[in-house]
Amino acid sequence: MLNLYSVFYLNLMFSSISEEDRVIVIKKCYWPLLNLIKRGYPIAIQPSGITLEIIQKLDPDWIEELKKLLKEKKCELIGEGYSHIIAPLAPAEVNDFNLSFGRKIYKNILGISPKIATVSEMAYSAGLVKIFKKNGYKSVLMDWNNSAQYHPEWKKEWKYHPQIVLGAKEEKIPVIWGNFVSFQKFQRYVNGVIELDEYLDYIRTHKTNGAERFLLCYGSDSEIFDFRTRRFASRVEGKASRGEWERIAKLFEALSAEKDVRLIFPSQVLNMEKDKKNAFNKIRLESPEDPIPVKKQEKYNITRWGLTGHSVAINTACYKIYENIKNIADPSLWKELCYLWSSDFRTHIEQNRFLDFEKRLEKIFKISSYKKAKLKPKNIPFAKNVKITQTRRHLEVDTKDMNVVFNIHKGLTINSATFKKISHKPIFGGIFHDYYDDVRLEVDFFSGHSVIGVPGKSQMTDLGAIKPKVENKGGVISVSARSALGSASRNQAGGGWIKKIVSIIPAENKIEIDYSFDFISPDFVSWRTGFVTLLPETFKKDSLYFSCKNGGADNEKFLLRGVKSIDKKPVSLMVSAPSSLGNTGGELEIGDNEKKIFIKTDMAKCAALPMIQFENLPKTFLLRSFFSLGEIDDTTSHAMHKQNHKARFTMSISAQKS
């Protein structure tokens, strides 16, 4: 038998649904869903906690009808959080509170607690497994397609069977597979793009002789049938044809009559599975190439909620609030922060709702702000044997414990940085033209610079000649400069400056870099800075790795052995990056089994996200990290007129033995 299961998501916080439209959505989308269930089709629904609260206020009869169907076991409840948070982009405590609030609402309003949870937007990270288990979930629903992309060792048959997912610390939880191709086929049939016989032909391709298989029939939004949002001002998203729910009913009727096909609830997948060979294998969903897999095609990735549109600014604000309340046991503050961290405010949010969001953001920031105890100034030990040398092209700072060589003809980039307690060789710096025997890499790879892409123009960089200013304050040696960014005049589109201060702190084995941006241009395509290029002669290729937190309490470690390439080239003309790391702890670790560097940032000052670039080459490699302050996709409102862009980003780089 081919066993088909379906999950309909309910989210009244859907970005482009206005508050006035919510009653219409309940009437046109949510009631037809319950009526479909009453026809006897086993269907699961997954409402966010806040969606249930809103429905309870607007249409309590709908809640009563759902409770009745759940009690009669004609429907199954799948869980999420209170809010629709992209968990790999939020701190572990926020994700914990979000799931906890969600479960309390399910219990209070519906009288039951779900055992299966969906991963919001199928944006998964290994650190989330522990949080799901802590909040009582026995299984998760996650997309197969993107998870399998970088796991060629998986058998193709596994996509029809539940597996066991391993978390960051080897925690185990069963996974039931979603399938974005399958649910998009469903949507295409309902929207009239394909006919019923075409859809049934697709379903039949998943049948096999002599084995039970399990396949997601539908696992996506309910608000898109017999209703259309107003997402794009530039074009009509599509007119809802009346009767889409009737088309769905006809589809379920046809599937019920189909030979060797059975409609089931998602929970039955775990109970009915008997294939010992292809089920319950221990696997990891993440990979170095795709640390945070997300549903659908590559254009739909984690940068959508972390780096595009207003995301960096509002994520920074949320991190500020988080820092203020993380030691305060006030559930109302945490619940409001979960609301503000909702993914829907970071995409095509309806204008009036965004204005309300900004007011609530400002209000909780004022409430949560409190006077922190003033930190006493650190007494940094005096740097010994400081020697500063400047030539026409370079400036060298040498101390007993550190050596840093700057390229003053290339915007105060770092040619080499040596942490003498860790290695007598430089750990990071520049790799220059003719180093690699690969035509793709016949360029210079710097450290410490910035690159900003502007539509229709050459990218702006701070790689021009500068006049450095050096200060030796005993324990800290600072080198600063102001670099022209693009045109030297801020009055021209693409013109402006970057002020950069590089502080060398030998006693702490640390380099701090402070960037201040001030430039005028049309909307940028990408805004990247803080490049750190590891020097291959200092590291062992076979044990290279990178590590950080992505929404969980524990670091997630990604080994690079066997990885061919990790690139951050644009996905298309509309989408400038394929992925990033969540880095929710503000600390990125890169190294091998002998030495490592820590790159620390303050997410409450600027929620920039790191990216990794890696090329595995014969006898050598390219490994570098950098931070993005902004990318583009379809959520970005493009403006071709000149705009003033200001930002400040700071990072520190330290080294340790592994």
N, C-alpha and C positions, 0 to 999 in steps of 0.2 A: 504494500500500500504506500501511496504518497500521501503523507499527512500534512495538511496545510493549516497554519495558524495565522491569526490576524490581530494586530494591536492598533487601535485608533487613538492618536494623541489628542488631548484637549488642552488648549492654551489660550485663554482669553487675554493674556498679556502679549499675544502675537503682535509684533512690532507695528504693523501698518493697520491694525484694527483700532478704530477710535472708541472711546468710551461709549458714545452714542450707538455704535454698531453692535455692542455686546448682546443686547436683547435680540437683535436680528440674528446673530450667529447662533444663539441658543435655540431660536425658533427654526431656523433654516438648516442647521447642521447637527446640533446636539439632540434635539427631539427625533429627527429622522434616524439617527444612530440608535437610539433606544428602541424605536419602532422596528428597526431591522433586527435587533437582538430578540425582540418579542416574537419574531417569526420563527425562532428556534435555531438560528445560526450561532454557533459558539464563537463569540467575539470578545476580545479583551479590550478594555479601555484604560488609558493612562492619563489622568488629569494631574496637573501640578496642584500643590496644596492651595495656592492663592486662587487658582481657577475655581476650585470647589467653594472657597469662601465667597467669591464673587457670584457664582451661580446661586448659592444659598440665599443671598440678598435679593437677587433679581428674579429668580424663578424657583422657589422652594419645592414646588410640585415636581420639578425635574429630579431634584435630589431624592425625594421620596420614591419616585419611580425607579431610580437607579438602585436604591437600597433594597427595594423589593426584588429586583432582578438578581442582585448579588446574593440575597438570602435564598432565593430559589435556585441558585447555582446555574442560572441561565447566562450569566456574564461573569467575567473574571477581571479583577482589579490588578493592574500593574502600577508599581510605584515610581515616584521621582522625588524631587525635593519640594520644599515650599515654593521656591522660585526656580525658573529655568536658567540655572547657572552653568556656564561652561567651566566645569570643575577643574581642568588642568590649568586654568588661568586665575584661580582663587586660592587663598591660603587654606591649609588643611582644616583649621578651626571653622572657617566660614562654611566649607563643604560639610563638615560634621553637623553644625547647627542647621544647615539647610535641609539635610536628610532627616534630622531629628524633628524639626518643625513639621515637615511634610507628613511623617508617620503619625504625629499627634493629631494632625488635622484629619487624616484618613480615619483614625479611630474615633475622633469626636463627632465627625459629620456622618460617616458611613458605617461606623461600628465594627470595622475590620482593619487588619493590618496586612498589606500585601507582602508576599514572599519573594517576588521577582521585581527587580528594578531595571528600568532602561537607563543607559548611559546617555545623558542629555546631548543631543545632536550627534550621538555616537562619537563624541570627543573623549577618547579614553587615554588614561595613563595608569601605569602599574601601581602608583601610590594610592589610587582610589579604592583598590580591593579591600584594604584594611578598613576603610571608612564605611563601605557598604556592609561588610560583615558586622562591624560594631553596631550598626543601626538595624540589625535584625534581618537583613536580606540574605536569602539562601541561594540566589542565582541572579545573574545579570543578562540583559539582552544587548548584544553588540553586533555591529556590522561585520559580516564575513569578508566582503570584497576588498576593502582597504587594509584590513588586518592581514589578509593572506598575501597581499601584493609582494611583500619583502620576506616571505617565508616559503621559499621553494621546497623546503623539506616537508611541508605539510602535504598529505595526500588530498587529492581533489575530492574524494568521497567524504572527507571530514566535514565539508560544508553542509552536509545533510544530517549531521549528528551533533549532539551537545559535547563539549569538551570541558576540560578543567583549566582555568586560567590561573597563572601564578602571579602574585603581586610582587611589590618591590622587595619584600622580605620573605618571599616564598609562601605567602598566604595563598590559600586555595579557595576558588569559588567556581561553580559550574557556569558555563556560558551557553545561552541559547542564541542561535544566530539570526541576525537580521540580514537583509539582502536588498541593497538599494536598487539593483537592476529589477528585482521582482516587484518592489513597490512602485517603481516608476512605470513598469508595464501596466500595472493595475491602474495608475493614474491616467495613462494614455488611453486605456480602454474607456474609462469613465468620462474623459474629456472628448471622446469621439475621434481620437487620432487613429486608433485601430479598432477593429470590430471584434465581436465576441469570439468568432471562430479563430481569429488570429491569436487572441489571448489564450484560448484553450490549447492551441497548437504549441504555444510557448510552455504552458504548464506540462503538457505531455512529454516535452523533452527532458523533464526531470524524473520521469518514471523509470523504473528499472525492474528487471525480472528477479524474483527470489529474495528481495530485501526490503525492509522498511526504511523509508526515508522521511525526513522532516524538513519542511521548507516554509519560510515566511511568505504568506500571500500578500499581506499589506502591513506596513509599519511606518505610518507617517501621520500628517495632520488631518484633522477632521474639518477644519475651517475652510478648506479649499473646494468643497463640493456644494453646489447650488449657492455659492457665495464667492465674491471676488473682492480682494483688498484693493487699496488705491496706492500701491507701492511706488510706482514710477510716474512722475509728473510728465515725463517726456513721451510716454506711450501708454496705451491702455493694456493692462496686464492680461486681459482676456475676459470676455463676457460669459458669465455663468449661464449655461444652457439649462433650462428648467428640466427637472427630472433626472439629475445625476444620481440621486440616491435610489431612484427606481432602477437605473442602470446597474448600480451596485447590487441591488436585490436580485436582479436577473442573473448577474454573474454568480452570486452565491447559490442561486437555484441551479444553475448549470453545473457548477462544481460539485454540488451535492449529488447530481445525477451522473456525474462522470465515473466511468469504470476505474476501479483501483485508486480512487481518491477519497480521502476522509477528511472532514473538517474537525479540528480539535482546538482546545485551549492551549496556550503556551505552556502552562504547567504540566500538561500531559506529555510533553516531549520528554521530560525527565523521568516520568513514571513508566512510559511505554518503551523507552530505549532498551534494547536487549543485544545490540551489536557490540560485543566485547572487543572486536578488532578495530572498529572505526570510531568508537565513542569513548569519551572520558579520558583522552590522552592529555597529558600535562603539557601546556603550551604557554608561550608568551605572545601577547598581541602586539606589543611595541617592537621597534627595531631601531638601530642607529639612523637608518635612512628616513624613518617615519616614527619619531618618538611618541607623537600624539596622533594616532590615526583618527580620522573624522569620516563621517558618512559621505556618500556621493562622490562626484568627480573631483579631480585635484584642485580645481578652481575654488572649491568649497573647503577651506582649510582653517586652521586655528588662528591665522592672522586676521580672519574676518571679524573676530571679537576682541583681538588683542592689539591690532596695529592700524586698522583702517578706519575711515570716518573720524568720529570723535573718541575712539576707543582709548588711546593713550591718555588723553586728558581726564576722562571720567574714571578710568582704572586707577590712575594716580590719586584722584580724589578718594576713591574707595579704599585704597591702601592707607591713606592718611587717617581716615576714620577708623580703619582696622587697628592701626597702631595706637590710636587713642583709647579704644575700648577693649583691647585684648586682655586687659587685667581687670575688667569690670564685669561682674556677674549680673547683668541686666538683660533678660531675654528680649525685652522690647527693642533695645538698641540693636541686638544681633539680628532680630527678625527684620528690622528696617534695613540693615546693611545687606541682608540676603536679597531683599526686594531691589535695592539699588544695584546689586551685582548681576541682575537679570540680563541675559544675553540680548533680550529684545530692545533694550535701550541703546545698543551698540550697532544696530543695523538700520533698517528702513523705518525708524520710529516715527509715528504720526506726530505732527508738529505740536499740537496742544499738549499731548502726553509728554513730549520732551521738555516743554516749558515747565510742566508740573514736576517732572523728574528733577530738573535743575533746582527748583524751590525746595524739594524734599532733601536733596543732596546738601544744599546749603544749611538747611535747618538742622539736620542730624550732625553736621560738622560742628555747628555752634554748640549743640547740646553735648556732644561727645568730647569737645575740647576741654582740657583741664590743664592746670599748671603742673608741668613736669618739674621735678627737682633739677636744679641747674647742675650740670655736670662740671666737676672741677677740671680745670685745664690739665692735660696730661703733661707730666714731666718727662720729655723724651730725652734719653741720654745723648750726650754730645757725640757727634759723628767724628770718628778718629781718622787721621791721615787724609783729610780732604784735599784733593787736587783737581783743579778745574783748568782745562786746556781748550783753547779755541783756535781753529784754523779757518781757512777760507770756506770750507764746506761742512766742517763738523765741530761739535762741541762735546767734550768728554768730561764726565763727572766720575772721579775715581775715589773710593773710600776704602777703608779696611775691609768692609763687608760687601760692598756693591760696586758695580761699574756699569755706567749707562752712557752710550754714545748716541748723540742726536745728529740728525741730518738737517742742518739749518738752511740748506738749499731746497728742501722738500718739506717745508711747513712744520718743523720741529717733530718730524717723525722719529721713531726710535730705531736706529740701525742695529743695536744690540743691547741687551740687558742681561747682566751677569749677577747672579746671587751666589756669592763666593762660598757661603756656608753649605750650599746645596750642590753646586757644580762649578768646576773651573771653566766650563764652557758656557757661552751665552745661551739662555733658555728661549728667549723670543727676540724678534727684531725684524730685519728686512731680508728678503730673498730676491735676488736681482736677475735681470735679463740674462739669459744663457745658462742659468743654473740647471733647469730641467731639460732633458732630452725629449721634449714633447711640445709640438708646435702650439697646442692649446694653451700652454703655460709660459709662452715666451713673452712675459711681461714682468714688471716689478711688483713685488708683493710687500707692502709697507706695514708698519705697526704704528698705531696711534693717530691715524688720520681720519678724515670724514669724506663721504661721497654722497652727493645729493643729485638725484635725477629730476630733470624738469622736462615736461613734454615739448618736443620739437627743438630742443636745445642740447648743446653738449653738457654732460654732467658737470656739476660744480664740485670742486675739491679744494682743500686747503694745502695743496702741494707746491705752493710757490716759495720763493726765497723769503726769509724773515730775519728780523734783528732780535736776537734773544736777550732777555733780561735775566740775570742770575742773582739770586739772593741766598746767602748762607746764614741761617738763623741758629746755627749750632747743631741741633738734632735733625733739621730739615733743610735740604738744599732744593730750592725752587727755581725752575727755569720756565719763563713765560714768554709769550709772543702773541701778536695779533696777526692773523692771516687773512688776506683778501680772499673772499669766496666768490668765484666767478668774476664778474666785473668789479673793479675796485670801488665803484660808486654805488651807494645804496639807492640812488635815485633812478637807477636803471633796473629793469626786470632782470633778475638773476644776479643782482649785486648785493654785497654785504660783507660781513666779517665773522670770523670765529676767533674768540680769545681763548687761548689754551694755557693752562698752568699745570706743569708736571712737577710734582713734589717727590723727591727721593728721601726715604726715611730708613736709613741703614739699620737702626736699632730694631725696627719691626720687620726688616726684610721685605719692604713694601714700596711700591710706586703708586702714587695717586695722580689721577688725571682729571682735571676740571675743565669741561667745555662750556663756553657760553656762545650761543648762536644768535645772530641778529642779521637777517637778510630779507630782501624783497624779491618775490618771484610769483609766477602763477602757482597753482597747486603742484606740489612735487609728486613724482612717481614713487620714489622711495627716498628715505632719509636714514643713512647708515653711518655709524661712527664707532669709535672705540675698538678698532681692529687690533687683534693680537695674532701674530703669525709665529707659530712655533718653529724653531730651527731644527731641521731633521737630524743633524749630526749629534744632537744632545739627547735624543729620545730613541727608545727601542720601538720599532714599528710594530712588532708582534704583540706588544702589550699596551698599545695606545687605547685611551678611553676618554669619554667625557661624562659628566654627572651633574645633576641638579634635582631640585624638587619640582614636580609638576602637579601641584594640587594636593599632594599627600604629605604625611608627616616625615617620610623617609626619602632620602636621595635615591634617584633612579640612575643606575650605572649602565652605560652603553659601550660595549667593547667594539673596537674598530677592526679587529682581526678578521680578515675575510671580506670586509666591505670594500667594494670597488670604488664607489663615488658617492659623495653627498654634495649636491649643488643647490644653490638658491637663485637660479635663473628664473625670470618671469614665466608664469604659466601661460599667459596670453597678453595681448595688448591691453586687456582690462584688469588682469590680476598680476601684481608685480612680484609675488613671492609664493612658494608652494607650502611653506611651513615655518615654524619657529619653535623654540622651547618656551614652556610656561615660566620657568625660573621663579616660582612663587616664594622661594626662600631668599631670593636676591643674591645667590652665590652659585657661580658656575665653576666647576672643577674640571681641569684638563690635565692629563699626564700619562705616565706609564707606570710600571711596577717599581720604579726606583725614585721618581720625582714627580711633583705635580705643582700646578699653579692654581691659585684661587682668584677669580675675578668677581669682586663684590660690587653691588650697586644698591641704592636705596630706592625701593619701589614706591615709597611714599613721597619721594621727590620727583621721580620720573619713572613711570612704569614701562620703560623701554624693554624690549625682549631680545634675547640673544639668538643668534643663528650660528650654525656650524657649517664650514666648508671643508671637504676632505677629498683628496685624490690619492688612491693607492697606486704607486708607480714602482717599476722594477728597482729594487734596492733603496728606494727612498719614498717620500710622501709629501703631500701638502696638507697641512692642518692649520686652520685659522678660525677664530671666532670674531664676531662683531655684533653690535647692537643696532636694532632698528627703532627709530623714533616715529616711523610712519610708513605705511604702504598703501597701495590702492587696490580696490576691487569695485564691484557694483554698488557697494554701500557708500562710496565716496561721492560727495557732491562736488563736481568739478567746476572750478572757476578759472577762466583764462585771464581775468584781470589781475593786476599786481596786488599781492598781499604781503603784509609784514609777518614774518615768522620769527618768533623768539622762543628760546628754550635753553635750559641749563641741564647738563647731564654730567654726573661724576661717577668715577669708577676707581677701584683700587686693585692692584695686582700684587699678590704675594706668592712666595714659593715655600715648599716644604719637601722633605723627603717622604716617600710613600711608606 
